[in-house]
Amino acid sequence: MPDSQPSPWFDLETYVTTPRLAGLTLSHDGSTLMASVQGPDVDKTAYVTSLWSVDTTGERRAVRKTRSLKGEAASAFLRDGSLVFTSKRDIPNEGDAPKDSTTALWCLPADGGEAYVLARRDGGWGSVLTNAANDDVLLGVLMFDGVDGDEADAEKRESRSKRKVTAILHDGYPVRYWDHDLGAEHLRIRRARVVGEVDDHSLADSADVTGDVGDAIEALAQSRDGSTLVAAWNEHLSQGVTVGRIVRIDPVTGERTVIAGDADHEYGHPVVSDDGRFVLCMKQRISSAERALSSVLWLIDLSTGEGRVVSEGWDRWGAPVAFSPDSATVFVVADEDGACPVFAIDLATDEVRRLTQDGAHSSVLMAPDGATLYALRTSYSNPGDIVAIDVASASSRVLQAPVSYPDLPGSVERVETTAPDGTRIPGWLVLPEGASAENLAPLTLWVHGGPVSSWNAWSWRWCPWLLVSRGQAVLLPDPALSTGYGQDFIQRGWGQWGAEPYTDVLALTDAIEARDDIRDDASVMMGGSFGGYMANWIATHTDRFKGIVSHASLWNLTSFGPTTDAAWYWKRELSPEMLEANSPHLGAADIVTPMLVIHGDKDYRVPISEGLALWWALNENFDGDPAEFPHRFLYFPDENHWILTPQHAIVWYESVLGFAEAVRNGTTMERPSIL
């Protein structure tokens, strides 16, 4: 970042326009590593993605390969090294151009030159999957339910658009997911062959593989040669329940076989061995009101159809990322005590070996020779870098990434305390520069969402450094229900959110407030999603905080359960007894702490009704002078569970920072200038 540009940790406009790493793609021969970089569009009102080539030796700087104003999305390498990607960039005006081209399929030649259109269709493309053995590609195609062929699909899309019809007729559950409606379009898989010269490819022999399967396809994985294809598959059962299965799909005939599925478990996140013989996936026990969900690694031998647990007794929730080329070793990531390392597991002995020590790893890719893994790595002291992991030595080296960041304005410490039942309660403490006994820092307690989650990776949405740069210390606790500490740690808080998760959070807060570099009289609490639930629970059970920020929060668990986007999942834990004992709304009259309530109208995981009900409760229970009403409601009509657009992110942080400053000083919150 140029020295003349303000630091993103101090300047919000710079912060929201700072590029950040988003994903990796590796060529089939291992020679080219491509990184996705997310940055602002021209108007700085949305984010777009560009693709950069990264030198795998670490000697040369990354080189930008795409420059369209509208950005790029799904990408994969062809066998000859050309890069295929989807983009909404403008298509040359030709007579046969689709009437409503949302995303086209583009090809960037391996030997350089300009990207050109490989294929286009009304409705665009959803995903791209290629293999190392032939020129077949598998394309995700969004099509309306019940239509047959692109022409009928295009006609229906045009008709709905002209008549401004957005209605969807559902015949089952669910009807929406996180931030978008389900239907009337769903993903189908199409097989095609890339033909032609390297700078003049086109698609031929297009054929439908899956047909009209509704919202069944969750994710796809295939063997290196493309002969074995599996899918994480949504199966809808009676009483509105959806479960995850693993389905094998013949890439030529489309014939499907369930290879993992039973009444007591769900399966997901599959990877396929290079030789196509094995599939490794996650097998999760379906939870109940008394029993927390749990997860193991499940290995399926496709030659026999038999499956087994890998490393039974390993008390971590591994997520598969790759097989070694000889299928003797599998590689997984798993939350582990404030990090998310990469692990190697020997399938002959089930021995687990940790390959990385620091940070949280994602987008993990295996080089074709099996000697190296590539990954994105972040932590609370590292906004993001690209690492090459040597499998034999379990060592990592940093590659030259397309982005870099200025020094952070403080330090990070691993902290912990002991709960009354003797359980260790860990967390991270982020301290501003100069915090000391002579310069006490006010504390902000920030509780994570999930609730089955952990504070272990950098987040651009939830960045403690924007608070730290303003002189605050930020505590990021991992209470009961957090991952990376074993099954018993999750079970401690299951079905009793207002018990151990609450007392764990306060116990660690007590320990941090007792430090000689932290003020003990100016703490503010904040949280989003489950962290928002905890904000509401704390607001109804203690007045120890100067102010509370409640983002996308659960307020009335009885109303939340059937209105969230996956009601069947939450019903398993939210028993009548749990609802009666743990719903914050029952203590509405006890709130005396000023609250900043934040909610997006497009939030389908925690519907806006929760935020509105909380806001009404705050108003209904305040009988003083309206001019002295201490609470505020920051409402985003077109944001969802997360505040994603750059300018709205600025408003979010300005409001949170302004609210925290006001409640600490006993003054009225200043309204952000744009509001």
GIURTA-V645479 format. One record per backbone hydrogen bond with DSSP energy under -1.0 kcal/mol. CO is the residue of the C=O (numbers start at 1). NH is the residue of the N-H. Records with the same first field share a line. If there is no record, write none. Layout:
CO=NH, NH
This chain:
2=5
7=10, 11
11=15
12=16
15=18
20=38
23=36
25=34
27=30
32=27
33=54
34=25
35=52
36=22
37=50
38=20
39=48
41=44
46=41
48=39
49=72
50=37
51=65, 66
52=35
53=63
55=58
63=53
74=86
76=84
78=81
82=78
83=108
84=76
85=106
86=73
87=104
92=94
94=97
100=123
104=87
105=118, 119
106=85
107=116
108=83
109=112
116=107
119=105
121=124
127=140
129=138
135=194
137=192
138=129
139=190
140=126
141=188
143=186
144=147
149=153
150=154
151=155
152=156
153=157
154=158
155=159
156=160
157=161
158=162
159=163
160=165
175=182
177=179, 180
178=604
180=177
184=145
186=143
188=141
189=209, 210
190=139
191=207
192=137
193=204
195=202
197=200
202=195
204=193
207=191
213=216
216=234
219=232
221=230
223=226
224=132
228=223
229=249
230=221
231=247
232=218, 219
233=245
235=243
238=241
241=237
243=235
244=267
245=233
246=259, 260
247=231
248=257
250=254
255=250
257=248
260=246
264=286
266=284
268=282
271=280
273=276
277=302
278=273
279=300
280=271
281=298
282=268
283=296
284=266
291=288
294=285
296=283
297=310
298=281
299=308
300=279
301=304, 305
306=301
308=299
311=314
314=316
316=318
319=333
322=331
324=327
328=347
329=324
330=345
331=321, 322
332=343
333=319
339=336
340=361
341=334
342=355
343=332
344=353
345=330
346=350
351=346
353=344
359=340
360=378
362=376
365=374
367=370
371=391
372=367
373=389
374=365
375=387
376=362
377=385
378=360
379=382
382=379
385=377
386=399
387=375
388=397
389=373
390=394
395=390
397=388
408=410
409=433
411=431
413=429
415=427
417=425
419=422
423=419
425=417
426=478
427=415
428=476
429=413
430=474
431=411
432=435
439=436
441=519
442=473
443=524
444=475
445=526
451=453
453=483
454=456
463=466
464=467, 468
465=469
467=470, 472
468=471
473=444
474=430
475=446
476=428
479=482
484=337
486=490
487=491
488=492
489=481
490=493
493=496
496=499
499=503
500=504
501=505
502=506
503=507
504=508
505=509
506=510
507=511
508=512
509=513
510=514
512=515
517=441
523=546
524=445
525=549
526=447
527=551
528=531
529=533
530=534
531=535
532=536
533=537
534=538
535=539
536=540
538=541, 542
547=525
548=596
549=527
550=598
551=529
555=585
556=560
557=561
560=563, 564
566=569, 570
567=571
570=574
573=575
575=579
576=580
577=581
578=582
579=583
583=586
584=587
585=588
587=590
588=591
594=548
595=632
596=550
597=634
598=552
599=636
600=603
607=610
608=612
609=613
610=614
611=615
612=616
613=617
614=618
615=619
616=620
617=621
619=622
625=628
626=629
632=597
634=599
636=601, 639
639=602
642=640
645=649
646=650
647=651
648=652
649=653
650=654
651=655
652=656
653=657
654=658
655=659
656=660
657=661
658=662
659=663
660=664
661=665
662=666, 667
672=675
